[in-house]
Amino acid sequence: MVPKSECHIIERICDRGNMFIGYIRMSKADGSQTNDLQRDALIAAGVDAAHFYEDRASGKREERPGLTACLKALRPGDTLVVWKLDRLGRDLRHLINTVHDLTARGTGLKVLTGHGATIDTTTAAGKLVFGIFAALAEFERELIAERTTAGLASARARGRNGGRPYKMTPVKLRLAMASMGQSETKVSTLCQELGITRQTLYRHISPVGQLRADGIKLFNRG
């Protein structure tokens, strides 16, 4: 029979893999009331106050010792809980990289309020929402690269919108699939935003958002 004291030790070890870890960040614009809101929200979500990590506003965005310590403390099965999405990432790219790192380590992320409140990477729905964020970040990088090509710059200098149409990519394909299934989507606006022609869009996706032959090939590649 295992001694009672050892049973408690075993229980604590088992529970350790499912711990909520809270992260709080105070910006220069925040007051004490915002700090209290973050703390109260984390506690209400089940985070023990002993497992809070906090950063105060500093002159450099990169200086976040609290976040560094928080990420080091996380173990597989743990969930990082933040009040709002903007508390975690300096920008979208930093946020995406941070969450990918959490996922690779077997830890989750839960956002309590604000625009990212639907993100909970411990659930299938939450992973899908974050996947859209990641797709948007990748799409942004592609647009920046394409818009800085010499050919496009030359065409704009001559006052033309011509030039070789942007090709469809796996990221653009996923965004188009999500948009085409919505009744309020305007195809002309969608094509303009994605940088593709209407012919390219319909070669890959049907008007109701279903993949066509070219779309299936590209989707499997992505």
C-alpha positions as CSV (number, residue, x, y, z in Angstrom):
1,M,0.0,0.0,0.0
2,V,1.3,3.4,-1.0
3,P,1.8,5.8,2.0
4,K,-0.7,8.7,2.2
5,S,2.1,11.3,1.9
6,E,3.4,9.6,-1.3
7,C,-0.2,9.6,-2.7
8,H,-0.4,13.4,-2.3
9,I,2.9,13.7,-4.2
10,I,1.7,11.5,-7.0
11,E,-1.5,13.5,-7.2
12,R,0.4,16.8,-7.5
13,I,2.6,15.4,-10.3
14,C,-0.5,14.2,-12.2
15,D,-2.3,17.5,-11.7
16,R,0.8,19.5,-12.8
17,G,0.2,18.5,-16.5
18,N,-3.1,20.3,-16.6
19,M,-2.3,23.7,-15.0
20,F,-3.6,27.1,-16.0
21,I,-0.8,29.7,-16.2
22,G,-1.8,33.4,-16.4
23,Y,0.1,36.2,-18.1
24,I,-0.5,39.8,-17.4
25,R,0.9,42.8,-19.3
26,M,0.5,46.4,-18.4
27,S,1.0,49.0,-21.1
28,K,1.8,52.7,-20.5
29,A,-1.9,53.6,-21.2
30,D,-3.2,51.1,-18.6
31,G,-4.1,52.1,-15.1
32,S,-4.5,50.1,-11.9
33,Q,-8.1,49.4,-12.9
34,T,-7.0,47.5,-16.0
35,N,-4.5,45.5,-14.0
36,D,-7.3,44.5,-11.6
37,L,-9.5,43.6,-14.6
38,Q,-6.8,41.2,-15.9
39,R,-6.3,39.6,-12.5
40,D,-10.0,39.2,-11.8
41,A,-10.6,37.7,-15.2
42,L,-7.7,35.2,-14.9
43,I,-8.9,34.1,-11.4
44,A,-12.5,33.7,-12.7
45,A,-11.1,31.5,-15.5
46,G,-9.5,29.2,-13.0
47,V,-6.0,30.5,-12.8
48,D,-4.4,30.4,-9.4
49,A,-2.9,33.7,-8.4
50,A,0.3,31.9,-7.5
51,H,0.7,31.1,-11.2
52,F,0.6,34.7,-12.5
53,Y,3.4,36.2,-14.6
54,E,3.5,39.9,-15.2
55,D,5.2,42.5,-17.3
56,R,5.2,46.2,-16.9
57,A,5.6,48.7,-19.8
58,S,9.2,49.3,-20.7
59,G,11.0,51.4,-23.3
60,K,11.7,48.4,-25.5
61,R,9.0,46.1,-26.9
62,E,11.4,43.2,-26.8
63,E,11.9,43.4,-23.0
64,R,9.4,41.0,-21.5
65,P,11.1,39.1,-18.7
66,G,7.7,38.0,-17.3
67,L,6.6,36.4,-20.6
68,T,10.0,34.7,-21.0
69,A,9.6,33.2,-17.5
70,C,6.0,32.3,-18.2
71,L,6.9,30.4,-21.4
72,K,9.7,28.6,-19.6
73,A,7.3,27.5,-16.8
74,L,4.8,25.9,-19.2
75,R,4.8,22.1,-19.4
76,P,3.0,19.8,-21.8
77,G,-0.7,19.8,-21.0
78,D,-0.7,23.3,-19.5
79,T,-2.7,26.2,-20.8
80,L,-1.5,29.8,-21.1
81,V,-4.4,32.1,-20.2
82,V,-4.4,35.8,-21.2
83,W,-7.0,38.6,-20.8
84,K,-6.8,39.9,-24.4
85,L,-4.9,38.8,-27.4
86,D,-2.9,42.1,-27.5
87,R,-1.4,41.2,-24.1
88,L,0.6,38.3,-25.6
89,G,2.1,39.4,-28.9
90,R,4.0,42.5,-29.9
91,D,2.5,42.1,-33.4
92,L,0.7,39.5,-35.5
93,R,3.8,37.7,-36.6
94,H,5.2,37.5,-33.0
95,L,1.9,36.2,-31.8
96,I,1.7,33.5,-34.5
97,N,5.2,32.4,-33.7
98,T,4.5,32.3,-30.0
99,V,1.4,30.1,-30.4
100,H,3.1,27.8,-32.9
101,D,5.8,27.3,-30.2
102,L,3.2,26.6,-27.6
103,T,1.5,24.0,-29.8
104,A,4.8,22.3,-30.6
105,R,5.4,21.9,-26.9
106,G,2.0,20.5,-26.2
107,T,0.6,23.5,-24.4
108,G,-2.6,25.5,-25.2
109,L,-3.6,29.1,-25.3
110,K,-6.9,30.6,-24.1
111,V,-8.0,34.2,-24.7
112,L,-10.7,35.5,-22.3
113,T,-12.1,38.6,-24.0
114,G,-11.7,41.0,-26.9
115,H,-11.3,40.1,-30.6
116,G,-9.5,36.9,-29.9
117,A,-11.9,35.6,-27.3
118,T,-12.9,32.7,-29.6
119,I,-9.3,31.4,-29.5
120,D,-8.8,28.4,-27.3
121,T,-6.2,26.1,-28.9
122,T,-7.2,23.2,-26.6
123,T,-10.4,22.9,-28.7
124,A,-10.9,22.1,-32.4
125,A,-12.9,25.3,-32.9
126,G,-10.3,27.4,-31.3
127,K,-7.5,25.8,-33.4
128,L,-9.6,26.6,-36.5
129,V,-9.9,30.3,-35.6
130,F,-6.2,30.6,-34.9
131,G,-5.5,28.9,-38.2
132,I,-7.3,31.7,-39.9
133,F,-5.1,34.2,-38.1
134,A,-2.0,32.3,-39.2
135,A,-3.3,32.2,-42.8
136,L,-3.8,36.0,-42.7
137,A,-0.3,36.6,-41.4
138,E,1.1,34.4,-44.2
139,F,-1.1,36.2,-46.8
140,E,0.2,39.5,-45.6
141,R,3.8,38.4,-46.1
142,E,3.0,37.2,-49.6
143,L,1.3,40.5,-50.5
144,I,4.3,42.5,-49.3
145,A,6.7,40.3,-51.3
146,E,4.6,40.5,-54.5
147,R,4.0,44.3,-54.3
148,T,7.7,45.0,-54.1
149,T,8.6,43.1,-57.3
150,A,10.2,45.3,-60.0
151,G,7.6,44.3,-62.6
152,L,4.7,45.5,-60.5
153,A,6.5,48.7,-59.6
154,S,7.2,49.4,-63.2
155,A,3.6,48.8,-64.3
156,R,2.3,51.2,-61.6
157,A,4.8,53.8,-62.7
158,R,3.3,53.6,-66.2
159,G,-0.2,54.1,-64.7
160,R,-1.3,50.6,-65.7
161,N,-2.9,47.9,-63.6
162,G,-1.7,45.2,-66.0
163,G,1.1,42.7,-65.7
164,R,1.0,39.0,-65.0
165,P,-1.9,38.2,-62.6
166,Y,-0.9,37.0,-59.1
167,K,-1.1,33.2,-58.9
168,M,-3.3,31.3,-56.5
169,T,-1.5,30.0,-53.4
170,P,-2.6,27.5,-50.7
171,V,-3.1,30.4,-48.2
172,K,-5.2,32.5,-50.7
173,L,-7.1,29.3,-51.5
174,R,-8.1,28.8,-47.9
175,L,-9.2,32.4,-47.5
176,A,-11.2,32.2,-50.7
177,M,-12.9,29.0,-49.6
178,A,-14.0,30.7,-46.4
179,S,-15.2,33.8,-48.1
180,M,-17.1,32.2,-51.1
181,G,-19.4,30.4,-48.7
182,Q,-20.8,33.7,-47.4
183,S,-23.7,35.4,-49.1
184,E,-22.3,38.9,-48.5
185,T,-19.1,38.2,-50.4
186,K,-18.5,40.2,-53.5
187,V,-16.4,38.2,-56.0
188,S,-14.8,41.3,-57.5
189,T,-13.7,42.7,-54.1
190,L,-12.4,39.3,-53.1
191,C,-10.3,38.9,-56.2
192,Q,-9.0,42.4,-55.8
193,E,-8.0,41.7,-52.1
194,L,-6.4,38.3,-53.1
195,G,-4.6,39.8,-56.1
196,I,-6.1,37.2,-58.5
197,T,-8.4,37.3,-61.6
198,R,-12.0,36.0,-61.5
199,Q,-10.9,33.3,-63.9
200,T,-8.2,32.1,-61.5
201,L,-10.7,32.1,-58.7
202,Y,-13.3,30.0,-60.5
203,R,-10.7,27.6,-61.8
204,H,-10.0,26.6,-58.2
205,I,-13.3,27.2,-56.4
206,S,-17.0,27.1,-57.3
207,P,-19.3,30.0,-56.6
208,V,-20.4,28.2,-53.4
209,G,-16.9,27.7,-52.1
210,Q,-16.4,24.1,-53.2
211,L,-13.0,23.0,-54.5
212,R,-12.6,22.2,-58.1
213,A,-9.9,20.0,-59.7
214,D,-7.1,22.7,-59.7
215,G,-8.2,23.7,-56.2
216,I,-8.0,20.1,-54.9
217,K,-4.4,19.8,-56.3
218,L,-3.3,23.0,-54.7
219,F,-5.0,22.3,-51.4
220,N,-3.3,18.9,-51.1
221,R,0.1,20.6,-51.9
222,G,-0.5,23.2,-49.1
